[in-house]
Amino acid sequence: MKIVIAGAGVVGESLCSELSEVGNDVILIEKEEKVLNKLMEIYDITGMVGNGASYETLLEAGADSADIFIAATESDELNIISSIIAKKIGAKFTIARVRNPEYSSNMQFVRENLGISLMLNPEFESAKNIANKLMFPVALSVENFFGQKANFISIRVEKHSFLNGTQLKYLEFDSQDKIIICTVKRGDEIFIPSGDFKILEGDIIYIAGSIDAVRKFYDKIEQSNLKIKSTIVIGGGTISHYLIRKLLENKNKVKVIENDKERAEKLSEAYSKAIVIRGNEADQEFLIQEGIKNYDAVVIITDSDEENAVISMFANSITDAKLITKMNRTLLLPILESSTGTSTVVPKKVISDMIISVVRSRTDMRSSTMSLLYRLENKVELITFEINENSAAIDIPLKDLKIKKGTLVASILRNGKMIFPGGNDMIKSNDSVMIVSTIPSIEDFDDILERV
């Protein structure tokens, strides 16, 4: 596909890397020539220096014949304007990254009346991600799929867990409470386990099931009975704006620490039920005075990765609260997660994964439409597909399908009912099917089948 990207920031670079790797024709527009040249040296892309909101620049970049145009500059206004122009001159599908809450509240109007196909807000999506994690305090990650009908969570197996030393085939569930352990991470290795697989202490297991079933299984695993009823949010930026609303909706007691006077005043005016304190987020004595030890969760989302890392280490040393930390760069993630036990949120990853999912779903599919893409680790993806009548898998028992090694058909949603398929189950047209796979760059459900 021909993909034009405006903006070579963190998200733009991530998209250039991933989209060019799988054979797309990627054209990058960036106003800073040094930045553009650096990315052109690293990735298999073409580029041009210019303003992404310029009609002439967009024409020269070929946006008029683009399959997808993505506006990912640092400016919401520029992203909106460039997407509108790109759509008007002929781009088939346009995506704009928009952060400002004032614009986000009018997304539907902008999409319907100005012709932007999709508007994505990394801060809003990150806030949703954090709120989900607080619903399952011991979980390392939490995602929703099948149209919010099901959960997907990851949990580290502790020494005293009933799972430690258990083979999967010996786990018993009531039919209505059934879950599936899709993937296991052990050290640097990733397994898509069979029934004979034995879970060990330290394994990170990835669990999928209906919302009720996952909650019941989580409660069975979780021994501390930690429930998040109070949260201290350190950093009062845009993510905080969205997060506070969700926490208050969930009846959380919320305190926010923010150093900037204007930010603190805006949050205080917007959320009268939250306590907003102006002060230095990195001042350890100040945080102790504000009762950081007394909260069930500590969410660290300042604008500085270094500050977030230091605050996480400090918080980990004085409290057993659930820690969630925002990081913009991924270099420190393994060290931070292993040393502090914090759960991390990376806005660029959240938004780039969503865009990659949209790009793949725009491919000329033979048998399906991709509706969700989630990366468990660098080597593993969870994908849901909407199956159409052209799939070669329809009405064939799964045991007779030649499915490529490293792939699991994890669950099927049919007429609102979730099915964990066995060998005799068959996929039907209009099913939603979730797979977990180590095969890179799957775009169509039938890509998981061996070619005869």
Legacy VTK file of the C-alpha trace (Angstrom):
# vtk DataFile Version 3.0
C-alpha trace
ASCII
DATASET POLYDATA
POINTS 452 float
0.000 0.000 0.000
1.014 3.611 -0.502
1.160 5.351 2.883
1.992 9.015 3.427
2.979 10.088 6.947
3.249 13.691 8.132
5.506 14.124 11.149
8.717 12.336 12.106
8.291 12.343 15.871
8.241 9.273 18.098
5.009 7.901 16.603
5.994 8.816 13.049
9.317 7.033 13.362
7.679 3.950 14.862
5.226 3.822 11.952
7.994 4.263 9.372
9.881 1.353 10.917
6.976 -1.078 11.034
5.137 -0.158 7.851
8.230 -0.156 5.652
9.339 -3.550 6.968
6.349 -5.309 5.422
6.696 -3.871 1.939
4.521 -0.771 2.064
5.502 2.262 0.006
6.058 4.824 2.784
6.541 8.548 2.099
7.431 10.733 5.094
6.840 14.497 5.241
8.948 16.335 7.837
9.892 20.004 8.152
13.280 19.307 9.796
15.688 18.143 7.087
18.191 16.595 9.534
15.512 14.480 11.166
14.139 13.389 7.793
17.558 12.407 6.429
18.336 10.368 9.536
15.149 8.316 9.226
15.644 7.838 5.483
19.077 6.381 6.215
17.677 3.947 8.778
14.417 2.837 7.131
13.356 1.870 3.618
11.277 4.993 3.025
11.249 8.065 0.819
10.688 11.537 2.150
10.417 15.212 1.515
11.036 18.334 3.529
7.894 20.402 3.964
4.787 21.367 5.868
2.255 18.542 6.122
-0.604 21.033 5.961
0.563 22.503 2.654
-1.554 21.640 -0.378
1.501 21.714 -2.662
3.566 19.570 -0.307
0.832 16.953 -0.029
0.463 16.788 -3.798
4.205 16.447 -4.268
4.295 13.643 -1.667
1.546 11.812 -3.541
-1.154 12.104 -0.892
-3.729 12.398 -3.680
-3.133 8.732 -4.583
-2.357 7.433 -1.093
-4.184 4.419 0.286
-3.659 5.837 3.783
-2.587 9.273 4.998
-1.434 9.576 8.630
-0.954 12.939 10.356
1.214 12.458 13.456
2.909 15.819 14.027
3.057 17.462 17.450
0.298 19.912 16.461
-3.370 18.867 16.662
-4.389 21.718 14.376
-1.833 20.799 11.730
-2.894 17.138 11.902
-6.558 18.032 11.433
-5.903 20.459 8.562
-3.489 18.148 6.727
-5.906 15.194 7.035
-8.795 17.280 5.670
-6.706 18.434 2.697
-5.366 14.930 2.037
-8.904 13.541 2.007
-10.141 16.303 -0.281
-7.391 15.725 -2.848
-7.945 11.965 -3.008
-6.398 10.021 -0.095
-8.597 6.962 0.447
-8.301 6.835 4.252
-7.009 9.501 6.639
-5.859 9.222 10.260
-5.174 12.204 12.522
-3.539 12.060 15.933
-5.398 14.550 18.157
-4.570 15.135 21.817
-6.437 18.227 22.967
-9.492 17.306 25.101
-11.459 20.159 23.489
-11.001 18.610 20.053
-11.526 15.078 21.326
-15.002 15.945 22.577
-15.951 16.893 19.007
-14.387 13.906 17.241
-17.632 12.619 15.759
-18.509 16.020 14.292
-15.029 16.409 12.799
-15.078 12.935 11.278
-18.546 13.213 9.802
-18.353 16.785 8.523
-14.698 17.296 7.669
-13.912 13.939 6.106
-11.272 12.610 8.519
-11.646 8.831 8.536
-10.196 8.242 12.007
-9.035 10.425 14.894
-6.832 8.822 17.547
-5.908 10.290 20.911
-2.839 8.661 22.548
-3.492 10.326 25.901
-7.128 9.174 26.025
-6.174 5.633 25.007
-3.373 5.619 27.605
-5.817 6.762 30.289
-8.162 3.898 29.349
-5.196 1.536 29.553
-4.308 2.769 33.045
-7.921 2.607 34.258
-8.169 -0.994 33.011
-5.011 -1.929 34.907
-6.406 -0.478 38.105
-9.422 -2.770 37.753
-7.005 -5.740 38.035
-4.299 -4.420 40.394
-1.986 -7.432 40.243
-2.232 -7.784 36.448
0.684 -6.518 34.368
-1.545 -5.617 31.427
-5.256 -5.515 30.658
-6.996 -5.279 27.284
-10.587 -5.571 26.068
-11.649 -7.378 22.907
-14.758 -8.711 21.158
-16.407 -5.311 21.509
-15.777 -5.010 25.275
-17.341 -8.443 25.888
-14.058 -10.068 26.913
-10.838 -9.334 28.801
-7.253 -10.245 28.138
-4.853 -9.904 31.087
-1.301 -10.900 31.980
-0.181 -11.992 35.450
3.138 -13.089 36.965
2.902 -16.476 38.707
4.059 -16.236 42.324
5.692 -18.984 44.391
2.591 -19.739 46.470
0.114 -19.594 43.563
-1.963 -22.714 42.920
-0.788 -22.393 39.304
2.871 -22.975 40.189
3.794 -26.477 39.005
0.377 -27.129 37.412
-0.063 -28.607 33.941
-2.679 -26.741 31.925
-4.714 -29.877 31.217
-5.413 -30.225 34.950
-7.000 -26.785 35.290
-10.752 -27.257 35.614
-13.424 -24.688 34.848
-17.186 -24.532 34.816
-18.421 -24.066 31.257
-19.607 -20.511 31.940
-16.358 -19.556 33.700
-13.887 -21.000 31.221
-10.749 -19.036 30.359
-7.774 -19.891 28.176
-4.082 -19.364 28.898
-2.967 -18.237 25.450
0.699 -17.498 25.960
3.399 -17.930 28.575
6.563 -15.853 28.859
9.427 -17.544 30.716
12.538 -15.424 30.833
13.202 -14.399 27.248
11.234 -17.320 25.781
7.633 -17.186 24.591
5.419 -20.303 24.531
2.011 -20.956 23.044
1.282 -23.784 25.470
-0.323 -27.163 24.957
-2.215 -29.070 27.627
1.001 -30.723 28.830
2.694 -27.395 29.512
3.627 -26.896 33.181
3.395 -23.391 34.639
6.276 -22.355 36.906
7.002 -19.600 39.393
8.015 -16.391 37.622
6.128 -17.207 34.407
4.044 -14.404 32.945
0.776 -15.909 31.738
-1.654 -14.271 29.314
-5.301 -15.091 30.015
-8.360 -14.527 27.804
-12.026 -15.009 28.552
-15.353 -13.311 29.081
-15.253 -10.357 31.467
-16.960 -12.346 34.260
-14.802 -15.437 33.737
-11.536 -13.486 33.774
-12.624 -11.619 36.908
-13.426 -14.898 38.714
-10.123 -16.476 37.663
-8.246 -13.333 38.674
-9.891 -13.343 42.106
-8.894 -16.997 42.512
-5.249 -16.237 41.657
-5.027 -12.967 43.549
-4.341 -13.675 47.208
-3.863 -10.177 48.645
-7.427 -9.034 47.848
-6.028 -5.644 46.843
-8.823 -3.384 45.642
-8.096 0.062 44.286
-10.244 2.570 46.146
-7.796 5.485 46.218
-5.241 6.735 43.686
-2.574 9.423 43.794
-1.710 10.731 40.329
1.711 12.353 40.015
1.689 14.676 37.010
-1.254 16.704 35.765
-0.938 16.596 31.986
-3.452 15.544 29.359
-3.467 11.865 30.374
-4.424 12.956 33.886
-7.368 14.923 32.498
-8.879 11.768 30.999
-7.773 9.462 33.814
-9.283 11.500 36.653
-12.703 11.335 34.986
-12.510 7.542 34.727
-11.278 7.128 38.306
-14.061 9.296 39.698
-16.607 7.328 37.661
-15.240 4.191 39.373
-15.786 5.821 42.821
-12.055 6.279 43.441
-10.671 8.804 45.887
-8.243 10.842 43.745
-5.394 13.198 44.567
-3.272 14.867 41.851
0.193 16.386 42.308
1.162 18.936 39.624
3.904 21.582 39.707
2.567 23.830 36.954
0.123 26.443 38.284
-2.029 26.659 35.135
-2.358 22.887 34.797
-3.241 22.495 38.469
-5.890 25.203 38.285
-7.499 23.692 35.159
-7.723 20.243 36.751
-9.095 21.687 39.982
-11.786 23.580 38.076
-12.690 20.587 35.913
-12.844 18.018 38.736
-14.236 19.397 41.977
-14.352 15.913 43.556
-10.609 15.362 43.087
-7.950 16.892 45.342
-5.431 18.808 43.226
-2.226 19.928 44.953
0.385 22.183 43.399
3.907 21.058 44.241
7.145 19.506 42.998
6.322 15.988 41.783
9.925 14.826 42.316
10.238 16.153 45.898
10.252 13.001 48.016
9.554 14.763 51.304
6.634 16.572 49.727
5.169 13.317 48.385
5.420 11.752 51.843
3.698 14.788 53.367
0.883 14.425 50.822
0.327 10.855 51.969
1.696 8.813 49.070
1.928 5.855 51.469
-1.812 5.961 52.126
-3.046 5.324 48.576
-3.890 1.981 46.993
-2.378 3.036 43.650
0.345 5.437 42.533
0.143 6.569 38.894
3.273 8.406 37.725
2.688 10.344 34.503
4.861 13.460 34.448
6.309 14.660 31.132
9.822 13.389 31.960
10.829 9.721 31.593
13.783 10.207 33.917
11.613 11.828 36.590
9.011 9.082 36.238
11.661 6.389 36.666
13.106 8.009 39.792
9.669 8.573 41.358
8.764 4.930 40.594
11.850 3.665 42.390
11.119 5.930 45.352
7.457 4.919 45.518
8.405 1.249 45.307
10.693 1.693 48.320
8.035 3.142 50.627
4.693 1.603 49.592
3.123 -1.658 48.457
0.626 0.250 46.313
-0.063 -0.653 42.697
2.461 1.324 40.609
1.785 2.447 37.037
4.372 4.540 35.202
4.244 6.332 31.872
7.328 6.106 29.685
7.811 7.719 26.283
10.954 5.744 25.454
11.207 1.979 25.726
14.919 1.657 26.587
14.365 1.729 30.352
11.264 -0.484 30.418
12.887 -3.881 31.242
15.004 -2.382 34.034
12.148 -0.353 35.482
9.617 -3.193 35.407
11.991 -5.757 36.931
13.419 -3.474 39.630
10.216 -1.763 40.809
7.419 -4.107 39.747
5.711 -1.143 38.128
3.316 -1.612 35.256
4.254 0.669 32.367
2.218 2.571 29.802
3.872 3.764 26.583
1.560 6.178 24.705
3.507 5.875 21.439
3.127 2.084 21.558
-0.567 2.332 22.359
-1.236 4.613 19.408
1.184 3.026 16.924
-0.333 -0.418 17.590
-3.784 1.025 16.899
-2.615 2.624 13.659
-0.825 -0.553 12.538
-4.048 -2.468 13.192
-6.005 0.005 11.059
-3.411 -0.146 8.263
-3.498 -3.938 8.188
-7.298 -3.920 8.221
-7.276 -1.687 5.122
-5.396 -4.304 3.131
-7.454 -6.011 0.430
-8.562 -8.922 2.587
-9.546 -12.224 1.091
-11.202 -13.890 4.056
-11.524 -11.461 6.940
-11.242 -7.985 8.407
-8.853 -7.294 11.282
-10.655 -5.653 14.199
-7.968 -5.703 16.913
-4.202 -6.011 17.075
-2.395 -6.267 20.408
1.289 -7.046 20.853
1.996 -9.272 23.833
5.742 -9.145 23.305
7.891 -8.290 20.306
7.410 -11.804 18.960
3.733 -12.448 19.724
0.522 -10.820 18.554
-3.097 -11.229 19.580
-5.385 -10.481 16.640
-9.141 -10.656 16.200
-10.681 -11.111 12.758
-14.205 -10.790 11.408
-14.535 -13.825 9.122
-16.299 -13.591 5.754
-17.616 -16.243 3.391
-14.367 -16.346 1.384
-12.282 -17.926 4.151
-10.845 -21.365 3.403
-11.374 -22.272 7.083
-15.176 -22.138 7.084
-17.054 -25.304 8.117
-13.893 -27.383 8.581
-13.195 -28.900 12.029
-10.163 -27.184 13.557
-8.417 -30.543 13.958
-8.483 -30.895 10.155
-7.196 -27.383 9.440
-3.504 -27.169 8.635
-2.666 -24.255 10.920
0.891 -22.970 10.860
3.121 -23.744 13.818
3.195 -21.019 16.445
-0.476 -20.110 16.095
-3.446 -20.744 18.385
-7.111 -20.183 17.566
-7.930 -18.983 21.078
-11.619 -18.123 20.977
-14.639 -17.488 18.768
-17.478 -15.019 19.269
-20.676 -16.221 17.585
-24.053 -14.532 18.049
-22.806 -12.845 21.224
-21.602 -16.132 22.752
-17.914 -16.786 23.445
-16.618 -20.220 22.416
-13.287 -21.799 23.381
-12.935 -24.169 20.447
-11.873 -27.794 20.539
-10.760 -29.939 17.626
-14.316 -30.615 16.445
-15.423 -26.981 16.457
-15.717 -25.143 13.143
-15.413 -21.502 12.123
-18.484 -19.968 10.488
-18.989 -16.934 8.291
-19.524 -13.743 10.382
-17.677 -15.223 13.380
-15.233 -13.040 15.299
-12.106 -15.131 15.850
-9.195 -14.383 18.168
-5.805 -15.850 17.363
-2.450 -15.702 19.132
0.547 -16.099 16.853
4.307 -15.769 16.600
4.033 -15.366 12.805
5.016 -11.795 11.874
2.776 -9.373 9.983
-0.410 -11.444 9.670
-2.953 -9.390 7.727
-5.638 -11.928 6.858
-7.047 -14.840 8.870
-6.170 -17.312 6.130
-2.507 -16.289 6.459
-2.309 -18.695 9.414
-3.192 -21.663 7.169
-0.599 -23.793 5.413
-0.893 -23.501 1.650
-1.803 -26.769 -0.018
LINES 1 453
452 0 1 2 3 4 5 6 7 8 9 10 11 12 13 14 15 16 17 18 19 20 21 22 23 24 25 26 27 28 29 30 31 32 33 34 35 36 37 38 39 40 41 42 43 44 45 46 47 48 49 50 51 52 53 54 55 56 57 58 59 60 61 62 63 64 65 66 67 68 69 70 71 72 73 74 75 76 77 78 79 80 81 82 83 84 85 86 87 88 89 90 91 92 93 94 95 96 97 98 99 100 101 102 103 104 105 106 107 108 109 110 111 112 113 114 115 116 117 118 119 120 121 122 123 124 125 126 127 128 129 130 131 132 133 134 135 136 137 138 139 140 141 142 143 144 145 146 147 148 149 150 151 152 153 154 155 156 157 158 159 160 161 162 163 164 165 166 167 168 169 170 171 172 173 174 175 176 177 178 179 180 181 182 183 184 185 186 187 188 189 190 191 192 193 194 195 196 197 198 199 200 201 202 203 204 205 206 207 208 209 210 211 212 213 214 215 216 217 218 219 220 221 222 223 224 225 226 227 228 229 230 231 232 233 234 235 236 237 238 239 240 241 242 243 244 245 246 247 248 249 250 251 252 253 254 255 256 257 258 259 260 261 262 263 264 265 266 267 268 269 270 271 272 273 274 275 276 277 278 279 280 281 282 283 284 285 286 287 288 289 290 291 292 293 294 295 296 297 298 299 300 301 302 303 304 305 306 307 308 309 310 311 312 313 314 315 316 317 318 319 320 321 322 323 324 325 326 327 328 329 330 331 332 333 334 335 336 337 338 339 340 341 342 343 344 345 346 347 348 349 350 351 352 353 354 355 356 357 358 359 360 361 362 363 364 365 366 367 368 369 370 371 372 373 374 375 376 377 378 379 380 381 382 383 384 385 386 387 388 389 390 391 392 393 394 395 396 397 398 399 400 401 402 403 404 405 406 407 408 409 410 411 412 413 414 415 416 417 418 419 420 421 422 423 424 425 426 427 428 429 430 431 432 433 434 435 436 437 438 439 440 441 442 443 444 445 446 447 448 449 450 451
